[in-house]
Amino acid sequence: MASPKVAVVGAGVIGLSTALCITETCPSCSVAVLSDQFSPNTTSDVAAGMLIPHIYPDTPIHRQKQWFQETFTYLFAISNSAEASEAGIHLVSGWQIFKSPPKEELPFWSDIVLGFRPMSEAELQKFPQHRFGQAFTTLKCDCPPYLLWLEKRLKATGTQMHTRKVADLWELHREYDIVVNCTGMGAHQLVGDKQLFPVRGQVLKVRAPWVTQFIRDGDGLTYIYPGIHRVTLGGTREKGSWSLSPDAGTTRDIFDRCCSLEPSLQGAQDIEVRVGLRPSRQCVRVQREVLSQGGIKLPVVHNYGHGAGGFSVHRGTAKEAAHLVEECISALQGSSSRAKL
Amino acid sequence: MRVAVIGAGVIGLSSALCIQEQFQSLLPSLQLEVYADHFTPHTTSDGAAGLWQPYLSDHGNLQETLWNKETFDHLLGQLHSPAAKEMGLFLISGYNLFREPPPDPSWKNIVLGFRNLTPKELELFPGYSHGWFNTALMLEGRSYLPWLTNRLTQRGVKFFHKKVESFQEVSGGGVDVVLNCSGMRSGDLQPDPELQPGRGQVIRVLAPWVKHFIITHDLKSGIYNSPYVIPGSEFTVLGGIYQHGNWSEENSAKDHKSIWDSCCQLLPALQKAKIVGEWSGLRPARPSVRLERESIRLGNLQAEVIHNYGHGGFGLTIHWGCAMAAARLLGTILQEKKQLATPPGPRL
């Protein structure tokens, strides 16, 4: 197979980073990204893009740690380079605070982020309702810049982008040899995965350039994440809700909760409300499959179900998916040479 | 009881406010006046980035370390107040970088979360082998000075836009006490060979992705002669110039290049940052802050002067401690003049 044709469906952080990894591991591949939405209208664009891992109950911890490590290392190098501002990658320091003792004193990622340590008494005084805290420095991927930067890198490799709604993976079997399914929440419909469920998140994006530190309540519900131009205030975790419409009462509630942690947010300007559906699953589905219909085979690589942790593990899962694409290519070449015999 | 403050930088305005807060209710006849040739946004305090950070060493001057601490604690206490944003006050974390092991700074227990950098953090800064991380405060002069001015105006303090040429000019007209907060130009009022300019130049850029301050140090060349990057609420300040004895307030092309090249080497992404301004100013440098009383004979009049100048590159850092000390000196003067039974507030 001279130039395998690979279709990546989905143009959020998972789709674009997977496509990029494929161009890196398989330079002879001809890659196309197909999606009904591109930045700034993807789920990724709503997210703050903070590198703080979400725990997947059914994925082995060592695998989650490897994904996070690979992602952190990759982004760390970009943040340190001349491309940092264009890519939207920057370091941010801050605190994760707890009202009651955290389940784990040392989360699995504590040695990957920078300078992880318990907060001092003096630091905790800023949060009178919280009794424990962790201070560390991590990375943030601002969207749209990061997605636009990925798109630019992809176009430079000759990858085509097509705005197109794929209703059935079989639509693609004539034009493409391998399909990579990075459709996030779309996989519920596209491949009928009933283990995939939305966790609705509403956030506010505000102008408050004096907020330089992130603050996250360990319960995961209230957070303040300063980005390049805007601070993301969150949030909600509404399991099973499919609504993409902002809720005014929720907006008020998020604002109040964040102001109680950071009173200066009262002066925030230009409040924008966004909603995203975290494509959640007990484990991220990074898996090969060969679909079969009427004697025709279609190799598919799945890479979806990252829930609240897409940014944190995106590069790690993208690399794994790219390896699976390589395996598909080998399998196709094997079967095609067998066919020639 | 008329008190004239000469100078409307952070030192003059904060001293005036501190005095106003402490004495106005005790002494209804108190009339405060501020005289200055430059007001915000044209003072030295307006040009400074506004990072709270003393010099590395206090050279045994514990008094100054105490004033720094009082200032930090005072500002920390204001952080959650509704005024914080208007004051230009916010928390910021960042890095101090060295090419050789540094001694612990005098302020390590004043700031929050002070610690050494980990090897992985040092990877961010090739060429630097040691460093610190801590959380400190920003107090932006361009917001703080207007906030102080508003508070003072609300309380009936009067402002006069004029260059004061002598203490006599001010004290002669019936002023009882003069506060000399004239910073760099104190020498015009009373010669002081110990007061010298520490010229600085900064480039202002738009680099909103930078969320930490980064101060590098070259222990051999002295303070602020090594690149620094300080993000503010409107722009990021790039600097690294300290020229002792240089009175020029003109921007130098050579210094611009030095700042630009060294800061871009430190943070490569700065190459893409848009330059929005440039400024030069004179740090009113002195071996130690001059904060003391002086009785000056002017003709047949005795004038009481309280000096509060010579804060070098740490005016914002030390201002409140000094303001309170100046207020205490005023209290002593008022007591002597039988204006007060006992001075207010705790004695230090």
Boltz contact constraints between the chains, C-beta under 6 A:
constraints:
  - contact:
      token1: [A, 80]
      token2: [B, 124]
      max_distance: 6.0
  - contact:
      token1: [A, 81]
      token2: [B, 268]
      max_distance: 6.0
  - contact:
      token1: [A, 82]
      token2: [B, 268]
      max_distance: 6.0
  - contact:
      token1: [A, 82]
      token2: [B, 269]
      max_distance: 6.0
  - contact:
      token1: [A, 82]
      token2: [B, 271]
      max_distance: 6.0
  - contact:
      token1: [A, 84]
      token2: [B, 269]
      max_distance: 6.0
  - contact:
      token1: [A, 85]
      token2: [B, 209]
      max_distance: 6.0
  - contact:
      token1: [A, 85]
      token2: [B, 269]
      max_distance: 6.0
  - contact:
      token1: [A, 85]
      token2: [B, 272]
      max_distance: 6.0
  - contact:
      token1: [A, 90]
      token2: [B, 209]
      max_distance: 6.0
  - contact:
      token1: [A, 92]
      token2: [B, 211]
      max_distance: 6.0
  - contact:
      token1: [A, 93]
      token2: [B, 93]
      max_distance: 6.0
  - contact:
      token1: [A, 114]
      token2: [B, 120]
      max_distance: 6.0
  - contact:
      token1: [A, 114]
      token2: [B, 121]
      max_distance: 6.0
  - contact:
      token1: [A, 115]
      token2: [B, 118]
      max_distance: 6.0
  - contact:
      token1: [A, 115]
      token2: [B, 133]
      max_distance: 6.0
  - contact:
      token1: [A, 120]
      token2: [B, 113]
      max_distance: 6.0
  - contact:
      token1: [A, 122]
      token2: [B, 112]
      max_distance: 6.0
  - contact:
      token1: [A, 123]
      token2: [B, 112]
      max_distance: 6.0
  - contact:
      token1: [A, 123]
      token2: [B, 113]
      max_distance: 6.0
  - contact:
      token1: [A, 135]
      token2: [B, 113]
      max_distance: 6.0
  - contact:
      token1: [A, 209]
      token2: [B, 233]
      max_distance: 6.0
  - contact:
      token1: [A, 210]
      token2: [B, 90]
      max_distance: 6.0
  - contact:
      token1: [A, 210]
      token2: [B, 233]
      max_distance: 6.0
  - contact:
      token1: [A, 212]
      token2: [B, 92]
      max_distance: 6.0
  - contact:
      token1: [A, 212]
      token2: [B, 211]
      max_distance: 6.0
  - contact:
      token1: [A, 213]
      token2: [B, 91]
      max_distance: 6.0
  - contact:
      token1: [A, 228]
      token2: [B, 208]
      max_distance: 6.0
  - contact:
      token1: [A, 228]
      token2: [B, 209]
      max_distance: 6.0
  - contact:
      token1: [A, 229]
      token2: [B, 208]
      max_distance: 6.0
  - contact:
      token1: [A, 263]
      token2: [B, 80]
      max_distance: 6.0
  - contact:
      token1: [A, 264]
      token2: [B, 84]
      max_distance: 6.0
  - contact:
      token1: [A, 264]
      token2: [B, 85]
      max_distance: 6.0
  - contact:
      token1: [A, 267]
      token2: [B, 85]
      max_distance: 6.0
